[in-house]
Amino acid sequence: MDVVSSLVTLFRHSVLRGDARETACPDDQYKPEKKMTIRGLRRLYRTCVGLGLAATALVLPTLPAQAAGDLLVAPTRVVLDGRRGAEVILNNIGSETATYRISLELRRMTTEGRLVDVSPEEANELERAATEMVRYAPRRVTLPPNQPQAIRLGIRTPQNLADGEYRVHLLFRAVPKAVPVTQQDQEAKGFSIALTPIYGVTIPVIIRQGKLTATAAIANARIEEGAEGKTFAFDLSRTGNRSTYGEIRVVKQGHDEPLLMVRGIAVYPEVNGRKVSLPVPAEVAAQLKGPLSIEYYEPQNIGGGLIAKTDLVLR
Amino acid sequence: MSKFIKAAVASSVLAASVMGASAAQAATATAEARANILEELTVTKVAGTDLDFGTIITTGTAEVVTVDTSGVRATCTSVICSGTSDAADFTVSGSNGAAVQLTVPASVTLNGPGGAIMNATLISTALTALDASGNGSFSVGGALSVASAQADGAYSNTFTVTVDYN
């Protein structure tokens, strides 16, 4: 049972990561269970199910064919301080051996909430410092199908590093195989076109130096009509010297279940606020009026505390 | 079936780790068992889908050949278009309701025989968040600018599509 043993190895990794996480986020209220509680078991189960996805492909003899270069990355966000490193798991979930390249990218948030690519020449002082601090390995890895690989991350903080939040985005992508140039029949007129997509994932790697704080506020909720249908939009502002990150819940007064929920909304320090725009499914559109509250919570794994909340009446 | 296998795999790992934990507890009185939820993100390209404009035969007049995000090629008026066309389809999975961003280049230059080039603009369907089960998908189509004296031959290049997490 190679599958199980490799998963157990992975599980051990995540336990180690659990340790690292505790100290990596001094300002987070993450409290590990001291004993194996029911909640711990449930977490464990979820972790295993997550990691088990890879194994599923091995166990199931018939799977739909997948393209070379498919990938899984976990976790989707890394926060580091000066003392401990972290690991990110990269798994080849395609059906063929693939080579992946891991690189550091710079992205800047706009007030629209988009992350735009920043070339190394355009990098400001903070971004250059972040790029120079982050150490990671391996940078290129060839993986057979369903083979996970841990990418180790660490930082080397220079002396007298100014307090603040530094950030890079780690890009995982497959290196395309060299496609043999298929010669069309020389007789035929015309041309052939091969546009090969290289697809990948970027996750933020955040470095926090010093004691940092941030608060957020919500304002100007409105319904917008876009090309893709209705969206529920509002302005999420931020003050302080670090980013805020969490999930948005739009709750109708008197109801428990949120009408709209979206996870992983960040406001990075380069902006004082951003627009958040949530697509409104048709079945929710009719209910989205009257007294509502918009709530911004930290993720469950770092405490789940309320960051900001606004009550409003939508007409 | 897939769920069952997942549960089976999960429970076997669970069993292994619980056994590990209890063994550790037997050895030391203060053993701890902890796990971190690893939120994951996967990106896969649907097999057999690629951005494909089909075969184009020039007639001496320039034209922009468009393949929309559902893979349908607009009727060609000046050049002759044949063969099947397709858009590149991708699936994304991760945490339910997770916000994601797509970064697709606006245009790409294809390199052909003898230094000939052709430009294509790319269009993608929108994906801003995964659904309540943690799934999402998007498709990439494009518009190819065929010059009036476009040289025959094979044109190729790559373009990078990324799924970005906040």
Interface residues (C-beta under 8 A of the other chain):
Chain A: M1 V3 V4 L7 V8 F11 S14 V15 R17 G18 D19 R21 P32 E33 K34 K35 M36 G40 L41 R43 L44 Y45 R46 T47 C48 V49 G50 L51 G52 L53 A55 T56 V59 L60 P64 A65 Q66 A67 G69 D70 L71 L72 V73 A74 P75 T76 R77 I89 I93 G94 R107 R114 L115 D117 H169 L171 R173 P176 V179 V181 T182 Q183 Q184 A188 K189 G190 F191 S192 I193 A194 L195 T196 P197 I198 Y199 G200 V201 T202 I203 P204 A227 E228 Y245 E247 M261 V262 R263 G264 I265 A266 S277 L278 P279 N301
Chain B: M1 S2 I5 K6 A7 V9 A10 S11 S12 V13 L14 A16 S17 V18 G20 A21 E32 A33 R34 A35 N36 I37 L38 E39 E40 L41 T42 V43 T44 K45 V46 A47 G48 D50 L51 D52 F53 T55 I56 I57 T58 I80 A88 F90 G94 S95 N96 G97 A98 A99 V100 Q101 T103 V108 L110 G112 M118 A120 A126 T128 A129 V140 G142 L144 Q150 A151 D152 G153 A154 Y155 S156 N157 T158 F159 T160 V161 T162 V163 D164 Y165 N166
